[in-house]
């Protein structure tokens, strides 16, 4: 993975099945536009002492669950292309419409937390970005500055 979009959102528990059905179809559309993988997970253990929870971050209500997901792309350029094309695809509007119906809101984008991320560390522990830069050479040694 060279770039991911990550997101966290609340979904009413009673509508999780409907959301899951739509999300599966939307995942396929993201892949049509260049995503290499798409994941969504349902929150299970969401509190850790001393941290702000996802529940608090998205202002989840008692009858809602938290969905955490990410979409992987081979590059930021492919991600940017997909982010332009997916919202314009008429299939997306048709899929999302029932989730955003004012009479039964299942998905509220205003409560979703979202962002694009470049690699820092992969699961094998290799660094994916240079976090120091050479500032000067002193004979056979180099001074480095943290970025």
Phi, psi and omega in degrees: 000128177253348177198141175225152165255129178245151181206152177224133181208153175269145177226134176301131183307319185292343182249014182300319180299316178296316178299315181301318178300313180293315182301322178298320178288321178295323178303317178298323178293318177302319180293326176301328183261017170118348178297142178267339179198158182215128179229145168221137180232151178262134181301141182230313182231094195250012178235143176213120186308133177088003180236160174275130184275159172300323180303314179291318184300324182256009178054048181294143178265168182304327184266017182242154174245164181256132174249131177241127182215167174207152180238127182263142180227154179286343179196164176294327180296317178294320178299315180297320177298312180299319180293338174279318188277321184301311180297335179278345183289122182299336178294326179294313179302317180294322180289319185282331185312312180294336180280340183247012178301125182303335179282341181206076182285119177257322181239121180241099183301333179294344179253002179276140172258132189215150173187159175260142186225136173261158185295146171238305179223135174265167185299338177277001175087000180284137177290139182251354176217148181283117183258001173232157176228148178288129179255321179203156173254137177236088180064245182261011178231159182239140171272136180239150180236130176292143177274000000 
